[in-house]
Each structure stands twice: as structure tokens, then as C-alpha cells.
Amino acid sequence: MASKFARLSDLLWAHFEKGGTVSVRIPFSLISPEGEERVFGVGYPRFSLRLNGQDAISALSTLDQKQIVKAYLKGQIDVSGDFLQVLSLRTYFGDRRGVNFVWRLVRPLLFGQVKSDKKWISQHYDLDSDFFRLFLDQRHRAYSQAVFDSDQESLEDAETRKFEFVLESIGAQPGQRILEIGAGWGSFVEFAGQRGIHVTSLTISEQSRHFVQEVINAQNLPCEVLMRHFLQYDPGAKFDAIVNCGVTEHLPDYKASLRQYGKLLKPGGHLYLDASADRTRNSHGTFMNKYVFEGNGHLMVLHEYLAQVAKTPFLIKGIWDDRHNYYLTCREWAKRLDANRELIEERWSQSLYRTFQLYLWGSAEGFLSGSIQAYRVVLQLPE
């Protein structure tokens, strides 16, 4: 009787084979718990998957992304070689969305968007800030795409260019009041505050609020950080400009967010936003929703967003394609994460390292292949 590994190998070979021609774009090898190796595709393997037990064989036999990811996070599967190429094979495997995927859409209807967001946001953004600082740029700690002059430019210089672009695009001047949606780790607060701009930054992450307040205090910046949900914020005064770096994905109700922007912005003021994007809503898989970003957020659908903009007084001042910029950004984040693997696994866990390894390299592969996009958008409220 054939072994479980042999049956798995035959299953994968039949799954990859189409019309008599092996369709695996990238050759790779599969290694059994006993060390037996099977090569798929033509040429020298670019990476290897080592199965550490029968549970790994069972998981891979399902041909389901969720089960394979669970096995990898538990250490039942190890990878050696080009991790970017590993993620390029995910399209060969199914993604059976279960009750959790449906619940993310139902929960806001039952408990409200704001209350749901406060629960969901803690899963990701309330992780230790020291962890994020191991892979973010060391100059700004920015958690959104940089703007590169070349593929060889440093992440730090590219993030500086991005923030320079932000201030220029909204016409920011010293003494003006700018609202930031999503405080992150104080990158925009610090950059704008050092230039005499008064930034009010909103967050619903206590870790983020505490970190950014320390940045403000240490440099005596003319800024403030508040624990407020953007959709509930009502300061009683309008702002000269609004900046949203990477939070549009967490604001799925485009009509509501644009209406709130209009309430908070002075006539003639500018709105800057950047976001990762896709052509359809809810396109992200079970892994992203379960392990990385809980909630009913989704990648920005540009044509749907612009359709809602067309129903408002906002004028479109510019749209920039940032897909390659986000690929370069995620690739550099992933490299820095890998460089700190031992520290992350020792201080936090192997599971956390592997979760972000899949997330960052997977995002890089998505931007590189064109399966996901990214944009910068600048709008203006008429005088």
C-alpha cells in the first residue's frame, strides 16, 4: 500500500497537472517526515516544503489554504528557499470561507460599526510596539506605503519622500490644524509637528495612543492624540486638511466616511488618503481575516470609492498608482522581519513571526503579481 506521503504526492501532481502539462510555474520540492523528496515542476527547486509529521500531510491533502496555514503556524510545515515564490502558489489552493467570514459582516449590523471596530482593532494594533519597530522604517515608523525614487532607494528615504508629498499635496503650512485618521506609531504626527503644524491624531488603539503621546511629549510637538473613533468625532471646529494613511481599508462605508470628512474639513481644504486596493469587495482570504485583520474592512475598491465621491462636493485633485511602491515597501518590511526572526520567536512566539511572514511576503507577492493594487488619492472641498 502506498504511503500517505506517496498518496499526497500523487494528489498534488494530479492537481497541478492540466492537459498533460505540469502547470507549476515555479519548481519546488516536497520532503516527507522521513526525508523522501518529490520535485514538482521543471528545473531546480526554488524552495522546499518539509512536512514534519502526519498532521502536515493531512493538512496539505485538503488543498485548502486555511488548513495549510494552520499547519504552518503550528510548525508542522517548514519552508526553505524563496518565500516570495512560495506565496505565488496559493492560487492553486482553495479557500473555504466559513462562519467566521460571514460573522464579520453580521456583527456590525447587530452591535454597530464603532463598537465592532474597537474590538477588532486590538487584535492587530495593540501588539507590542517594539515588535513593529523591528521591521518598519527606523526614521518614521510608517505603516503604509513609501514612495520610492528607485528600487534601490532605502525605505527610510522613500518614507520621507512620501510624507513630503503628503504635506505638499494638502498645501500644509506652519500653524495650520490638520486631522489625522489613525495615529499608528506617530510617523505623521512627528513629521508634521516638527514643521510647526498642529496635528490632531485619532486612534482606537491604547497601545498607539500611549506611544504617540510619548513622541509628542518628548519633542514638545504642537499636536495631540485622542482615543476617538473617526465616525463619532465631533470637535466643534473644522480643520485645514485631513490625512488618512492606510485607514480607508478599515472604513468600509464610503458614504459615511466621506460625509464625515465633509463635516470636519474647512471649505477649500484638502483630503489626502492612501490605501491598498482591489477590484472587488471582500476579496481577501480567510488567513487575512482570521490572523491579521479581523473585521468587516476590505481593500479599497477605487471605482466604488470614486462613485461615492461623485455624489459629494469633493473635487478630485489627483490619483497615483502605488502598486510598485507598496511591493517595494512590503518586500523591505518582510526582509527586516526575517532578519529579526530569532529575536521575535524568542521574545514573542514562532506563531507571531510566521503570521507576519505570511502577511508581509504575501502582500509583496500580491502587489508584484498585480492581484492587489494601491493608490494615493487627493480630494478638495470647494471654497
C-alpha positions as CSV (number, residue, x, y, z in Angstrom):
1,M,0.0,0.0,0.0
2,A,1.3,3.4,-0.9
3,S,2.3,5.6,2.0
4,K,0.4,8.8,2.9
5,F,3.2,10.9,1.5
6,A,3.1,9.0,-1.8
7,R,-0.7,9.5,-2.0
8,L,-0.2,13.2,-1.2
9,S,2.4,13.5,-3.9
10,D,0.1,11.8,-6.4
11,L,-2.8,14.1,-5.4
12,L,-0.7,17.2,-5.8
13,W,0.7,16.0,-9.1
14,A,-2.8,15.4,-10.4
15,H,-4.0,18.8,-9.0
16,F,-1.2,20.7,-10.7
17,E,-1.3,18.8,-14.0
18,K,-3.6,20.2,-16.7
19,G,-4.0,18.8,-20.2
20,G,-0.9,16.6,-19.7
21,T,1.4,19.6,-19.0
22,V,2.6,20.4,-15.5
23,S,1.3,23.8,-14.7
24,V,3.5,24.6,-11.7
25,R,5.2,27.9,-12.7
26,I,7.9,27.7,-10.0
27,P,9.6,24.3,-9.4
28,F,9.6,23.2,-5.8
29,S,10.2,20.1,-3.7
30,L,8.2,18.4,-1.1
31,I,10.0,16.5,1.7
32,S,8.4,13.8,3.8
33,P,8.9,13.4,7.6
34,E,11.3,10.6,6.7
35,G,13.3,12.7,4.3
36,E,11.9,11.4,1.0
37,E,11.8,14.2,-1.6
38,R,9.4,14.7,-4.5
39,V,10.1,17.5,-7.1
40,F,7.2,19.4,-8.8
41,G,7.7,21.5,-11.9
42,V,10.6,21.6,-14.3
43,G,14.1,22.8,-13.1
44,Y,15.9,23.2,-9.9
45,P,13.5,23.7,-6.9
46,R,13.3,27.3,-5.9
47,F,12.0,26.3,-2.4
48,S,11.2,23.2,-0.3
49,L,8.3,22.3,1.9
50,R,9.3,19.9,4.7
51,L,6.4,18.1,6.3
52,N,7.2,17.4,10.0
53,G,4.5,14.7,10.7
54,Q,1.3,13.1,9.6
55,D,-0.7,16.2,10.6
56,A,1.2,18.2,8.0
57,I,0.4,15.6,5.3
58,S,-3.3,15.6,6.3
59,A,-3.4,19.4,6.2
60,L,-1.8,19.7,2.7
61,S,-4.0,16.9,1.4
62,T,-7.1,19.1,2.0
63,L,-5.8,21.5,-0.7
64,D,-7.3,24.2,1.5
65,Q,-5.4,27.4,2.4
66,K,-6.8,27.6,5.9
67,Q,-5.7,24.1,6.9
68,I,-2.3,24.5,5.3
69,V,-1.8,27.9,7.1
70,K,-2.8,26.4,10.4
71,A,-0.2,23.6,10.0
72,Y,2.5,26.2,9.0
73,L,1.8,28.4,12.0
74,K,2.0,25.4,14.3
75,G,5.4,24.4,12.9
76,Q,4.1,21.3,11.3
77,I,5.4,22.6,7.9
78,D,8.8,24.3,7.4
79,V,9.9,26.3,4.4
80,S,13.4,26.8,3.0
81,G,14.2,28.9,-0.1
82,D,12.5,31.8,-1.8
83,F,9.5,32.6,0.4
84,L,8.0,35.1,-2.2
85,Q,7.8,32.2,-4.6
86,V,6.1,30.0,-2.0
87,L,3.2,32.5,-1.8
88,S,2.9,32.6,-5.6
89,L,1.4,29.0,-5.4
90,R,-1.5,30.0,-3.2
91,T,-3.8,30.4,-6.2
92,Y,-3.6,26.6,-6.7
93,F,-5.4,26.0,-3.4
94,G,-8.9,26.7,-2.3
95,D,-10.1,29.0,0.5
96,R,-13.2,27.7,2.1
97,R,-14.7,30.7,3.9
98,G,-16.7,29.6,6.9
99,V,-18.9,31.1,9.6
100,N,-16.2,33.5,10.8
101,F,-16.2,35.2,7.4
102,V,-19.9,35.7,7.5
103,W,-19.9,36.8,11.1
104,R,-17.5,39.7,10.2
105,L,-20.3,41.1,8.1
106,V,-23.2,40.4,10.5
107,R,-21.6,41.7,13.7
108,P,-21.6,45.4,12.8
109,L,-25.3,45.1,11.9
110,L,-26.0,43.7,15.4
111,F,-23.6,45.8,17.6
112,G,-22.7,48.8,15.4
113,Q,-19.6,49.6,13.4
114,V,-17.9,51.7,16.1
115,K,-18.3,49.1,18.8
116,S,-17.2,46.3,16.5
117,D,-14.1,48.3,15.3
118,K,-13.0,48.8,18.9
119,K,-12.9,45.1,19.5
120,W,-11.4,44.2,16.1
121,I,-8.6,46.8,16.1
122,S,-6.9,45.5,19.2
123,Q,-6.1,42.2,17.5
124,H,-3.5,43.9,15.3
125,Y,-2.7,47.3,16.5
126,D,-2.4,46.5,20.2
127,L,0.5,44.3,19.7
128,D,3.8,45.4,21.3
129,S,5.1,48.5,19.5
130,D,8.6,47.1,19.9
131,F,7.6,44.2,17.6
132,F,6.5,46.6,14.8
133,R,9.6,48.7,15.1
134,L,11.7,45.6,14.2
135,F,10.5,45.8,10.6
136,L,9.2,49.3,10.0
137,D,11.5,52.0,8.8
138,Q,13.7,53.3,11.6
139,R,13.3,57.0,10.8
140,H,9.5,57.4,10.8
141,R,7.9,54.1,11.9
142,A,5.4,54.5,9.0
143,Y,2.9,51.6,8.4
144,S,1.8,52.5,4.9
145,Q,3.4,52.5,1.5
146,A,6.5,54.6,0.8
147,V,7.2,56.5,-2.4
148,F,10.4,55.3,-4.0
149,D,12.6,57.2,-6.4
150,S,14.2,53.9,-7.4
151,D,14.1,50.2,-6.5
152,Q,17.5,50.6,-4.7
153,E,16.5,53.6,-2.5
154,S,16.3,53.0,1.2
155,L,12.9,52.5,2.9
156,E,13.7,55.4,5.2
157,D,14.3,57.9,2.3
158,A,11.2,56.6,0.5
159,E,9.0,57.2,3.5
160,T,10.4,60.7,3.9
161,R,9.5,61.4,0.3
162,K,6.0,60.1,0.9
163,F,5.4,62.4,3.9
164,E,6.8,65.3,1.9
165,F,4.3,64.5,-0.8
166,V,1.5,64.4,1.7
167,L,2.3,67.9,3.1
168,E,2.7,69.3,-0.4
169,S,-0.5,67.8,-1.7
170,I,-2.6,69.3,1.0
171,G,-0.8,72.6,1.0
172,A,0.1,72.3,4.7
173,Q,1.6,75.4,6.3
174,P,3.0,76.0,9.9
175,G,0.2,76.9,12.3
176,Q,-2.5,75.1,10.4
177,R,-4.7,72.4,12.0
178,I,-4.7,69.0,10.4
179,L,-6.7,66.0,11.4
180,E,-5.1,62.6,11.1
181,I,-7.2,59.4,10.9
182,G,-5.2,56.6,12.6
183,A,-2.2,57.6,14.8
184,G,-0.1,54.5,14.1
185,W,3.3,55.0,15.7
186,G,3.4,58.7,15.4
187,S,5.0,59.0,12.0
188,F,2.9,61.8,10.6
189,V,2.4,63.5,13.9
190,E,6.2,63.7,14.3
191,F,6.9,64.7,10.7
192,A,4.3,67.5,10.6
193,G,4.6,68.6,14.2
194,Q,8.4,69.2,13.7
195,R,7.4,71.7,11.0
196,G,5.1,73.7,13.2
197,I,1.8,72.0,12.0
198,H,-0.8,71.3,14.6
199,V,-2.0,67.7,14.2
200,T,-4.9,66.1,16.0
201,S,-4.5,62.4,15.6
202,L,-7.3,59.9,16.2
203,T,-6.8,56.3,17.3
204,I,-8.9,53.5,18.9
205,S,-5.7,51.6,20.0
206,E,-4.5,52.2,23.5
207,Q,-1.0,51.0,22.6
208,S,-0.9,53.5,19.7
209,R,-2.3,56.4,21.8
210,H,0.3,55.8,24.6
211,F,3.2,55.5,22.1
212,V,2.3,58.7,20.2
213,Q,1.7,60.7,23.3
214,E,5.2,59.9,24.4
215,V,6.5,61.1,21.0
216,I,4.6,64.3,21.4
217,N,5.8,64.9,25.0
218,A,9.5,64.0,24.2
219,Q,9.7,66.7,21.4
220,N,7.1,69.1,22.7
221,L,5.2,68.9,19.4
222,P,2.1,71.1,18.8
223,C,0.0,68.0,18.5
224,E,-2.5,65.8,20.3
225,V,-3.6,62.2,20.1
226,L,-7.1,61.2,21.1
227,M,-8.9,57.9,21.7
228,R,-11.8,58.6,19.4
229,H,-13.4,56.7,16.5
230,F,-13.3,58.9,13.4
231,L,-17.0,58.4,12.6
232,Q,-18.0,59.7,16.1
233,Y,-15.5,62.5,16.3
234,D,-17.1,66.0,16.7
235,P,-14.6,68.7,17.9
236,G,-16.9,71.6,17.1
237,A,-14.4,73.1,14.8
238,K,-13.2,72.4,11.2
239,F,-9.7,71.5,10.1
240,D,-7.5,73.0,7.3
241,A,-6.8,69.5,6.0
242,I,-7.3,65.8,6.7
243,V,-4.8,63.0,6.3
244,N,-5.6,59.3,6.2
245,C,-2.6,56.9,5.7
246,G,-3.8,53.4,5.3
247,V,-7.1,53.5,7.3
248,T,-9.6,53.6,4.4
249,E,-9.4,49.8,4.4
250,H,-10.9,49.9,7.9
251,L,-13.7,52.3,6.8
252,P,-15.9,50.2,4.5
253,D,-18.8,52.6,4.5
254,Y,-17.5,55.1,1.9
255,K,-20.6,57.2,2.0
256,A,-20.4,57.7,5.8
257,S,-16.7,58.4,5.8
258,L,-16.9,61.0,3.0
259,R,-19.8,62.6,4.8
260,Q,-17.7,62.8,8.0
261,Y,-14.7,64.3,6.0
262,G,-17.0,67.0,4.7
263,K,-18.2,67.9,8.2
264,L,-14.7,68.2,9.6
265,L,-13.0,70.0,6.7
266,K,-12.9,73.7,6.0
267,P,-14.1,74.9,2.6
268,G,-11.1,74.8,0.3
269,G,-9.4,72.2,2.5
270,H,-7.7,69.1,1.1
271,L,-8.1,65.4,2.0
272,Y,-5.2,63.0,1.4
273,L,-5.6,59.3,1.7
274,D,-3.7,56.2,0.6
275,A,-4.8,52.6,0.6
276,S,-4.2,49.1,-0.7
277,A,-6.9,48.2,-3.2
278,D,-8.7,45.5,-5.2
279,R,-11.3,45.4,-7.9
280,T,-14.0,43.8,-5.7
281,R,-15.0,44.0,-2.0
282,N,-14.2,41.2,0.5
283,S,-11.6,39.7,-1.8
284,H,-9.1,38.9,1.0
285,G,-8.9,35.4,2.2
286,T,-9.6,33.6,5.4
287,F,-6.0,33.9,6.6
288,M,-6.0,37.8,6.5
289,N,-9.4,38.0,8.2
290,K,-8.6,35.4,10.9
291,Y,-5.0,36.0,11.7
292,V,-4.1,39.6,10.6
293,F,-7.0,42.0,10.3
294,E,-10.3,41.0,11.9
295,G,-13.4,42.9,11.0
296,N,-15.5,43.9,8.0
297,G,-12.9,46.1,6.5
298,H,-11.6,45.3,3.0
299,L,-9.2,46.6,0.4
300,M,-10.4,49.9,-1.2
301,V,-12.4,49.4,-4.4
302,L,-11.3,52.5,-6.3
303,H,-14.2,52.7,-8.8
304,E,-16.8,52.3,-5.9
305,Y,-15.0,54.9,-3.9
306,L,-14.9,57.4,-6.7
307,A,-18.6,56.7,-7.4
308,Q,-19.4,57.9,-3.9
309,V,-17.0,60.9,-4.3
310,A,-19.0,61.9,-7.3
311,K,-22.1,62.2,-5.1
312,T,-20.3,64.7,-2.8
313,P,-19.0,68.3,-3.3
314,F,-15.4,66.9,-3.3
315,L,-13.2,67.6,-6.3
316,I,-10.6,65.0,-7.4
317,K,-7.2,66.7,-7.5
318,G,-5.1,63.6,-8.3
319,I,-4.8,59.8,-8.2
320,W,-1.5,58.0,-8.1
321,D,-0.8,54.3,-8.8
322,D,1.3,53.0,-5.9
323,R,1.3,49.2,-6.6
324,H,5.0,49.0,-7.2
325,N,5.8,51.3,-4.3
326,Y,3.8,49.0,-2.0
327,Y,5.5,46.0,-3.4
328,L,8.9,47.5,-2.5
329,T,7.7,48.6,0.9
330,C,6.3,45.2,1.8
331,R,9.3,43.4,0.5
332,E,11.6,45.5,2.7
333,W,9.3,45.0,5.7
334,A,9.4,41.2,5.1
335,K,13.2,41.2,4.8
336,R,13.6,43.1,8.1
337,L,11.1,40.8,9.8
338,D,13.2,37.8,8.6
339,A,16.4,39.4,9.8
340,N,14.9,39.5,13.3
341,R,13.4,36.0,13.3
342,E,15.3,34.6,16.2
343,L,14.5,37.7,18.4
344,I,10.8,37.6,17.5
345,E,10.4,33.9,18.2
346,E,12.3,34.2,21.5
347,R,10.5,37.3,22.8
348,W,7.0,36.7,21.4
349,S,6.4,33.4,19.6
350,Q,7.1,31.4,16.4
351,S,3.5,31.7,15.6
352,L,3.6,35.6,15.6
353,Y,6.7,35.5,13.4
354,R,5.2,33.1,10.9
355,T,1.9,35.0,10.8
356,F,3.6,38.2,9.8
357,Q,5.9,36.4,7.5
358,L,2.9,35.1,5.6
359,Y,1.2,38.5,5.7
360,L,4.2,40.6,4.6
361,W,5.6,38.3,1.9
362,G,2.0,37.5,0.8
363,S,1.3,41.2,0.4
364,A,4.5,41.8,-1.5
365,E,3.7,38.9,-3.9
366,G,0.2,40.3,-4.4
367,F,1.4,43.7,-5.3
368,L,4.1,42.3,-7.6
369,S,1.7,40.0,-9.4
370,G,-1.0,42.7,-9.7
371,S,-3.6,40.7,-7.8
372,I,-3.9,43.7,-5.5
373,Q,-3.2,47.4,-6.1
374,A,-2.6,50.6,-4.1
375,Y,-3.4,54.3,-4.6
376,R,-2.8,57.7,-3.3
377,V,-5.9,60.0,-3.7
378,V,-6.1,63.7,-3.1
379,L,-9.5,65.4,-2.8
380,Q,-10.5,69.0,-2.2
381,L,-13.6,70.6,-0.7
382,P,-14.7,73.6,-2.8
383,E,-14.4,77.1,-1.4
